[in-house]
Amino acid sequence: MSPTEYFSMFSAPLPGANYNSLVVSTGGHWSLKLLEGLPSGYPDIQNLFRLAMTTWAYEAGRYLDALGLKNTRSILVRAYLPGDDNCHAPEIMSGGPWSHPKSLVGASYNWEWIPRMNDAFSDIIATRGHKNLHYLGIDRPGRLRPDAVSVMYQSLCTHLID
């Protein structure tokens, strides 16, 4: 869906919409499977992501500005949560939270790159500096409890295999 499409839905009057906050996620599906034609793989994907999200943040800020001075709407970019290869293992499902996030080096899919995508989007939002455009770095609690990803997204692992 084009940002202009969901921005206009976000701010449409009642009864169609009239939302106060729009929540979007960072680069969860920016993967080699999706963008296999890039010659340097994930470094190219990260560069493309940064360029695309810089443009997105600029457009989001312009849209918020166009709503006028009395605008109380906010756009919240939430950190994406990488998966865990063993999220359905019994010891994970019943083991409780970890004391610190596990390393993602060598993880499946694009999970190793998710924190870099989150960091890039956080930097972009900070640089954009719009009062109604915010980054929510809420990934650490989920990284301490990988079974929560499965419960929240009902088999995220299966979803990522598709």
Contact map, one row per residue, 1 for C-alpha under 8 A:
111011000000000000000000000000000000000000000000000000000000000000000000000000000000000000000000000000000000000000000000000000000000000000000000000000000000000000
111111000000000000000000000000000000000000000000000000000000000000000000000000000000000000000000000000000000000000000000000000000000000000000000000000000000000000
111111100000000000000000000000000000000000000000000000010000000000000000000000000000000000000000000000000000000000000000000000000000000000000000000000000000000000
011111110000000000000000000000000000000000000000000000000000000000000000000000000000000000000000000000000000000000000000000000000000000000000000000000000000000000
111111111000000000000000000000000000000000000000000000000000000000000000000000000000000000000000000000000000000000000000000000000000000000000000000000000000000000
111111111100000000000000000000000000000000000000000000000000000000000000000000000000000000000000000000000000000000000000000000000000000000000000000000000000000000
001111111110000000000000000000000000000000000000000000000001001000000000000000000000000000000000000000000000000000000000000000000000000000000000000000000000000000
000111111111000000000000000000000000000000000000000000000000000000000000000000000000000000000000000000000000000000000000000000000000000000000000000000000000000000
000011111111000110000000000000000000000000000000000000000000000000000000000000000000000000000000000000000000000000000000000000000000000000000000000000000000000000
000001111111000011111100000000000000000000000000000000000000000000000000000000000000000000000000000000000000000000000000000000000000000000000000000000000000000000
000000111111100011110000000000000000000000000000000000000000000000000000100000000000000000000000000000000000000000000000000000000000000000000000000000000000000000
000000011111110111100000000000000000000000000000000000000000000000000000000000000000000000000000000000000000000000000000000000000000000000000000000000000000000000
000000000011111111000000000000000000000000000000000000000000000000000000000000000000000000000000000000000000000000000000000000000000000000000000000000000000000000
000000000001111111000000000000000000000000000000000000000000000000000000000000000000000000000000000000000000000000000000000000000000000000000000000000000000000000
000000000000111111000000000000000000000000000000000000000000000000000000000000000000000000000000000000000000000000000000000000000000000000000000000000000000000000
000000001001111111000000000000000000000000000000000000000000000000000000000000000000000000000000000000000000000000000000000000000000000000000000000000000000000000
000000001111111111100000000000000000000000000000000000000000000000000000000000000000000000000000000000000000000000000000000000000000000000000000000000000000000000
000000000111111111110000000000000000000000000000000000000000000000000000000000000000000000000000000000000000000000000000000000000000000000000000000000000000000000
000000000111000011111100000000000000000000000000000000000000000000000000100000000000000000000000000000000000000000000000000000000000000000000000000000000000000000
000000000110000001111100000000000000000000000000000000000000000000000001110000000000000000000000000000000000000000000000000000000000000000000000000000000000000000
000000000100000000111110000000000000000000000000000000000000000000000000111100000000000000000000000000000000000000000000000000000000000000000000000000000000000000
000000000100000000111111000000000000000000000000000000000000000000000000111100000000000000000000000000000000000000000000000000000000000000000000000000000000000000
000000000000000000001111100000000000000000000000000000000000000000000000001111000000000000000000000000000000000000000000000000000000000000000000000000000000000000
000000000000000000000111110000000000000000000000000000000000000000000000001111000000000000000000000000000000000000000000000000000000000000000000000000000000000000
000000000000000000000011111100000000000000000000000000000000000000000000000011110000000000000000000000000000000000000000000000000000000000000000000000000000000000
000000000000000000000001111100000000000000000000000000000000000000000000000011110000000000000000000000000000000000001100100000000000000000000000000000000000000000
000000000000000000000000111111000000000000000000100000000000000000000000000000010000000000000000000000000000000001001100000000000000000000000000000000000000000000
000000000000000000000000111111100000000000000000000000000000000000000000000000011100000000000000000000000000010001000000000000000000000000000000000000000000000000
000000000000000000000000001111100100000000000000000000000000000000000000000000000000000000000000000000000000010000000000000000000000000000000000000000000000000000
000000000000000000000000001111110110000000001000100000000000000000000000000000000000000000000000000000000000010000000000000000000000000000000000000000000000000000
000000000000000000000000000111111111000001001000000000000000000000000000000000000000000000000000000000000000110000000000000000000000000000000000000000000000000000
000000000000000000000000000001111111000011001000000000000000000000000000000000000000000000000000000000000000010000000000000000000000000000000000000000000000000000
000000000000000000000000000000111111000000000000000000000000000000000000000000000000000000000000000000000000000000000000000000000000000000000000000000000000000000
000000000000000000000000000011111111000000000000000000000000000000000000000000000000000000000000000000000000000000000000000000000000000000000000000000000000000000
000000000000000000000000000001111111110000001000000000000000000000000000000000000000000000000000000000000000000000000000000000000000000000000000000000000000000000
000000000000000000000000000000111111110010000000000000000000000000000000000000000000000000000000000000000000000000000000000000000000000000000000000000000000000000
000000000000000000000000000000000011111000000000000000000000000000000000000000000000000000000000000000000000000000000000000000000000000000000000000000000000000000
000000000000000000000000000000000011111110011000000000000000000000000000000000000000000000000000000000000000000000000000000000000000000000000000000000000000000000
000000000000000000000000000000000000111110010000000000000000000000000000000000000000000000000000000000000000000000000000000000000000000000000000000000000000000000
000000000000000000000000000000000000011111110000000000000000000000000000000000000000000000000000000000000000000000000000000000000000000000000000000000000000000000
000000000000000000000000000000010001011111111000000000000000000000000000000000000000000000000000000000000000000000000000000000000000000000000000000000000000000000
000000000000000000000000000000110000000111111100000000000000000000000000000000000000000000000000000000000000000010000000000000000000000000000000000000000000000000
000000000000000000000000000000000000000111111110000000000000000000000000000000000000000000000000000000000000000000000000000000000000000000000000000000000000000000
000000000000000000000000000000000000011111111111000000000000000000000000000000000000000000000000000000000000000000000000000000000000000000000000000000000000000000
000000000000000000000000000001110010010011111111100000000000000000000000000000000000000000000000000000000000000000000000000000000000000000000000000000000000000000
000000000000000000000000000000000000000001111111110000000000000000000000000000000000000000000000000000000000000000011000000000000000000000000000000000000000000000
000000000000000000000000000000000000000000111111111000000000000000000000000000000000000000000000000000000000000000000000000000000000000000000000000000000000000000
000000000000000000000000000000000000000000011111111100000000000000000000000000000000000000000000000000000000000000000000000000000000000000000000000000000000000000
000000000000000000000000001001000000000000001111111110000000000000000000000000000000000000000000000000000000000000001000000000000000000000000000000000000000000000
000000000000000000000000000000000000000000000111111111000000000000000000000000000000000000000000000000000000000000001001100100000000000000000000000000000000000000
000000000000000000000000000000000000000000000011111111100000000000000000000000000000000000000000000000000000000000000000000000000000000000000000000000000000000000
000000000000000000000000000000000000000000000001111111110000000000000000000000000000000000000000000000000000000000000000000000000000000000000000000000000000000000
000000000000000000000000000000000000000000000000111111111000000000000000000000000000000000000000000000000000000000000000100100000000000000000000000000000000000000
000000000000000000000000000000000000000000000000011111111100000000000000000000000000000000000000000000000000000000000000000100000000000000000000000000000000000000
000000000000000000000000000000000000000000000000001111111110000000000000000000000000000000000000000000000000000000000000000000000000000000000000000000000000000000
001000000000000000000000000000000000000000000000000111111111000000000000000000000000000000000000000000000000000000000000000000000000000000000000000000000000000000
000000000000000000000000000000000000000000000000000011111111100000000000000000000000000000000000000000000000000000000000000110010000000000000000000000000000000000
000000000000000000000000000000000000000000000000000001111111110000000000000000000000000000000000000000000000000000000000000000010000000000000000000000000000000000
000000000000000000000000000000000000000000000000000000111111111000000000000000000000000000000000000000000000000000000000000000000000000000000000000000000000000000
000000100000000000000000000000000000000000000000000000011111111100000000001000000000000000000000000000000000000000000000000000000000100000000000000000000000000000
000000000000000000000000000000000000000000000000000000001111111110000000000000000000000000000000000000000000000000000000000000010101100000000000000000000000000000
000000000000000000000000000000000000000000000000000000000111111111000000000000000000000000000000000000000000000000000000000000000000000000000000000000000000000000
000000100000000000000000000000000000000000000000000000000011111111100000000000000000000000000000000000000000000000000000000000000000000000000000000000000000000000
000000000000000000000000000000000000000000000000000000000001111111110010110000000000000000000000000000000000000000000000000000000001000000000000000000000000000000
000000000000000000000000000000000000000000000000000000000000111111111000000000000000000000000000000000000000000000000000000000000000000000000000000000000000000000
000000000000000000000000000000000000000000000000000000000000011111110000000000000000000000000000000000000000000000000000000000000000000000000000000000000000000000
000000000000000000000000000000000000000000000000000000000000001111111110000000000000000000000000000000000000000000000000000000000000000000000000000000000000000000
000000000000000000000000000000000000000000000000000000000000000111111110000000000000000000000000000000000000000000000000000000000000000000000000000000000000000000
000000000000000000000000000000000000000000000000000000000000000010111110000000000000000000000000000000000000000000000000000000000000000000000000000000000000000000
000000000000000000000000000000000000000000000000000000000000000000111111000000000000000000000000000000000000000000000000000000000000000000000000000000000000000000
000000000000000000000000000000000000000000000000000000000000000100111111100000000000000000000000000000000000000000000000000000000000000000000000000000000000000000
000000000000000000010000000000000000000000000000000000000000000000000111110000000000000000000000000000000000000000000000000000000001000000000000000000000000000000
000000000010000000111100000000000000000000000000000000000000000100000011111000000000000000000000000000000000000000000000000000000001000000000000000000000000000000
000000000000000000011100000000000000000000000000000000000000000100000001111100000000000000000000000000000000000000000000000000000001110000000000000000000000000000
000000000000000000001111000000000000000000000000000000000001000000000000111110000000000000000000000000000000000000000000000000000001110000000000000000000000000000
000000000000000000001111000000000000000000000000000000000000000000000000011111000000000000000000000000000000000000000000000000000000111100000000000000000000000000
000000000000000000000011110000000000000000000000000000000000000000000000001111100000000000000000000000000000000000000000100000000000111100000000000000000000000000
000000000000000000000011110000000000000000000000000000000000000000000000000111110000000000000000000000000000000000000000000000000000001111000000000000000000000000
000000000000000000000000110000000000000000000000000000000000000000000000000011111000000000000000000000000000000000000100000000000000001111100000000000000000000000
000000000000000000000000111100000000000000000000000000000000000000000000000001111100000000000000000000000000000001100100000000000000000000100000000000000000000000
000000000000000000000000000100000000000000000000000000000000000000000000000000111110000000000000000000000000000001000000000000000000000000100110000010000000000000
000000000000000000000000000100000000000000000000000000000000000000000000000000011111000000000000000000000000011101100000000000000000000000000010000000000000000000
000000000000000000000000000000000000000000000000000000000000000000000000000000001111101000000000000000000000001000000000000000000000000000000000010010000001100000
000000000000000000000000000000000000000000000000000000000000000000000000000000000111111000000000000000000010000000000000000000000000000000000000010000000000100000
000000000000000000000000000000000000000000000000000000000000000000000000000000000011111000000000000000000011000000000000000000000000000000000000000000000000100000
000000000000000000000000000000000000000000000000000000000000000000000000000000000001111110010000000000000000000000000000000000000000000000000000000000000000000000
000000000000000000000000000000000000000000000000000000000000000000000000000000000011111110011000000000000000000000000000000000000000000000000000011011000000100000
000000000000000000000000000000000000000000000000000000000000000000000000000000000000011111011000000000000000000000000000000000000000000000000000001001000000000000
000000000000000000000000000000000000000000000000000000000000000000000000000000000000011111111000000000000000000000000000000000000000000000000000000000000000000000
000000000000000000000000000000000000000000000000000000000000000000000000000000000000000111111110000000000000000000000000000000000000000000000000000000000000000000
000000000000000000000000000000000000000000000000000000000000000000000000000000000000000011111110000000000000000000000000000000000000000000000000000000000000000000
000000000000000000000000000000000000000000000000000000000000000000000000000000000000011111111111000000000000000000000000000000000000000000000000011000000000000000
000000000000000000000000000000000000000000000000000000000000000000000000000000000000001111111111000000000000000000000000000000000000000000000000001000000000000000
000000000000000000000000000000000000000000000000000000000000000000000000000000000000000001111111000000000000000000000000000000000000000000000000000000000000000000
000000000000000000000000000000000000000000000000000000000000000000000000000000000000000001111111100000000000000000000000000000000000000000000000000000000000000000
000000000000000000000000000000000000000000000000000000000000000000000000000000000000000000011111110000000000000000000000000000000000000000000000100000000000000000
000000000000000000000000000000000000000000000000000000000000000000000000000000000000000000000011111000000000000000000000000000000000000000000001110000000000000000
000000000000000000000000000000000000000000000000000000000000000000000000000000000000000000000001111110000000000000000000000000000000000000000001100000000000000000
000000000000000000000000000000000000000000000000000000000000000000000000000000000000000000000000111110000000000000000000000000000000000000000001000000000000000000
000000000000000000000000000000000000000000000000000000000000000000000000000000000000000000000000011111000000000000000000000000000000000000000001000000000000000000
000000000000000000000000000000000000000000000000000000000000000000000000000000000000000000000000011111100000000000000000000000000000000000010011000000000000000000
000000000000000000000000000000000000000000000000000000000000000000000000000000000000000000000000000111110000000000000000000000000000000000000011000000000000000000
000000000000000000000000000000000000000000000000000000000000000000000000000000000000000000000000000011111000000000000000000000000000000000000000000000000000000000
000000000000000000000000000000000000000000000000000000000000000000000000000000000000000000000000000001111110001100000000000000000000000000000000000000000000000000
000000000000000000000000000000000000000000000000000000000000000000000000000000000000000000000000000000111110000100000000000000000000000000000000000000000000000000
000000000000000000000000000000000000000000000000000000000000000000000000000000000000000000000000000000011111000100000000000000000000000000000000000000000000000000
000000000000000000000000000000000000000000000000000000000000000000000000000000000001100000000000000000011111111100000000000000000000000000000000000000000000000000
000000000000000000000000000000000000000000000000000000000000000000000000000000000000100000000000000000000111111100000000000000000000000000000000000000000000000000
000000000000000000000000000000100000000000000000000000000000000000000000000000000000000000000000000000000011111100000000000000000000000000000000000000000000000100
000000000000000000000000000111110000000000000000000000000000000000000000000000000100000000000000000000000011111111000000000000000000000000000000000000000000000000
000000000000000000000000000000000000000000000000000000000000000000000000000000000110000000000000000000010011111111100000000000000000000000000000000000000000000000
000000000000000000000000000000000000000000000000000000000000000000000000000000000100000000000000000000011111111111100000000000000000000000000000000000000000000000
000000000000000000000000000000000000000001000000000000000000000000000000000000000000000000000000000000000000011111111000000000000000000000000000000000000000000000
000000000000000000000000001100000000000000000000000000000000000000000000000000011100000000000000000000000000011111111100000000000000000000000000000000000000000000
000000000000000000000000000000000000000000000000000000000000000000000000000000010100000000000000000000000000001111111110000000000000000000000000000000000000000000
000000000000000000000000000000000000000000000100000000000000000000000000000000000000000000000000000000000000000011111111000000000000000000000000000000000000000000
000000000000000000000000011000000000000000000100110000000000000000000000000000000000000000000000000000000000000011111111100000000000000000000000000000000000000000
000000000000000000000000011000000000000000000000000000000000000000000000000000110000000000000000000000000000000001111111110000000000000010000000000000000000000000
000000000000000000000000000000000000000000000000000000000000000000000000000000000000000000000000000000000000000000111111111000000000000000000000000000000000000000
000000000000000000000000000000000000000000000000010000000000000000000000000000000000000000000000000000000000000000011111111100000000000000000000000000000000000000
000000000000000000000000010000000000000000000000010010000000000000000000000010000000000000000000000000000000000000001111111110000000001000000000000000000000000000
000000000000000000000000000000000000000000000000000000000000000000000000000000000000000000000000000000000000000000000111111111000000001010000000000000000000000000
000000000000000000000000000000000000000000000000000000000000000000000000000000000000000000000000000000000000000000000011111111100000000000000000000000000000000000
000000000000000000000000000000000000000000000000010011001000000000000000000000000000000000000000000000000000000000000001111111110000000000000000000000000000000000
000000000000000000000000000000000000000000000000000000001000000000000000000000000000000000000000000000000000000000000000111111111100111000000000000000000000000000
000000000000000000000000000000000000000000000000000000000000000000000000000000000000000000000000000000000000000000000000011111111000011000000000000000000000000000
000000000000000000000000000000000000000000000000000000000000000000000000000000000000000000000000000000000000000000000000001111111000000000000000000000000000000000
000000000000000000000000000000000000000000000000000000001100100000000000000000000000000000000000000000000000000000000000000111111100000000000000000000000000000000
000000000000000000000000000000000000000000000000000000000000000000000000000000000000000000000000000000000000000000000000000011111110100000000000000000000000000000
000000000000000000000000000000000000000000000000000000000000100000000000000000000000000000000000000000000000000000000000000010011111110000000000000000000000000000
000000000000000000000000000000000000000000000000000000000000000000000000000000000000000000000000000000000000000000000000000000001111110000000000000000000000000000
000000000000000000000000000000000000000000000000000000000000100100000001111000000000000000000000000000000000000000000000000000000111110000000000000000000000000000
000000000000000000000000000000000000000000000000000000000001100000000000011110000000000000000000000000000000000000000000000010001111111000000000000000000000000000
000000000000000000000000000000000000000000000000000000000000000000000000011110000000000000000000000000000000000000000000000011000111111100000000000000000000000000
000000000000000000000000000000000000000000000000000000000000000000000000000111100000000000000000000000000000000000000000110011000000111110000000000000000000000000
000000000000000000000000000000000000000000000000000000000000000000000000000111100000000000000000000000000000000000000000000000000000011111000000000000000000000000
000000000000000000000000000000000000000000000000000000000000000000000000000001100000000000000000000000000000000000000100010000000000001111110000000000000000000000
000000000000000000000000000000000000000000000000000000000000000000000000000001100000000000000000000000000000000000000000000000000000000111111100000000000000000000
000000000000000000000000000000000000000000000000000000000000000000000000000000111000000000000000000000000000000000000000000000000000000011111110000000000000000000
000000000000000000000000000000000000000000000000000000000000000000000000000000000000000000000000000010000000000000000000000000000000000011111111000000000000000000
000000000000000000000000000000000000000000000000000000000000000000000000000000000000000000000000000000000000000000000000000000000000000001111111100000000000000000
000000000000000000000000000000000000000000000000000000000000000000000000000000001000000000000000000000000000000000000000000000000000000001111111110110000000000000
000000000000000000000000000000000000000000000000000000000000000000000000000000001100000000000000000011000000000000000000000000000000000000111111110000000000000000
000000000000000000000000000000000000000000000000000000000000000000000000000000000000000000000000111111000000000000000000000000000000000000011111110000000000000000
000000000000000000000000000000000000000000000000000000000000000000000000000000000000000000000001110000000000000000000000000000000000000000001111111110000000000000
000000000000000000000000000000000000000000000000000000000000000000000000000000000011001000010000100000000000000000000000000000000000000000000111111111000000000000
000000000000000000000000000000000000000000000000000000000000000000000000000000000000001100011000000000000000000000000000000000000000000000000000111111100000000000
000000000000000000000000000000000000000000000000000000000000000000000000000000000000000000000000000000000000000000000000000000000000000000000100111111110000000000
000000000000000000000000000000000000000000000000000000000000000000000000000000001010001000000000000000000000000000000000000000000000000000000100111111111111000000
000000000000000000000000000000000000000000000000000000000000000000000000000000000000001100000000000000000000000000000000000000000000000000000000011111111111100000
000000000000000000000000000000000000000000000000000000000000000000000000000000000000000000000000000000000000000000000000000000000000000000000000001111111110000000
000000000000000000000000000000000000000000000000000000000000000000000000000000000000000000000000000000000000000000000000000000000000000000000000000111111100000000
000000000000000000000000000000000000000000000000000000000000000000000000000000000000000000000000000000000000000000000000000000000000000000000000000011111111000000
000000000000000000000000000000000000000000000000000000000000000000000000000000000000000000000000000000000000000000000000000000000000000000000000000011111111000000
000000000000000000000000000000000000000000000000000000000000000000000000000000000000000000000000000000000000000000000000000000000000000000000000000011101111111000
000000000000000000000000000000000000000000000000000000000000000000000000000000000010000000000000000000000000000000000000000000000000000000000000000011001111111100
000000000000000000000000000000000000000000000000000000000000000000000000000000000011101000000000000000000000000000000000000000000000000000000000000001000011111110
000000000000000000000000000000000000000000000000000000000000000000000000000000000000000000000000000000000000000000000000000000000000000000000000000000000011111111
000000000000000000000000000000000000000000000000000000000000000000000000000000000000000000000000000000000000000000000000000000000000000000000000000000000011111111
000000000000000000000000000000000000000000000000000000000000000000000000000000000000000000000000000000000000100000000000000000000000000000000000000000000001111111
000000000000000000000000000000000000000000000000000000000000000000000000000000000000000000000000000000000000000000000000000000000000000000000000000000000000111111
000000000000000000000000000000000000000000000000000000000000000000000000000000000000000000000000000000000000000000000000000000000000000000000000000000000000011111
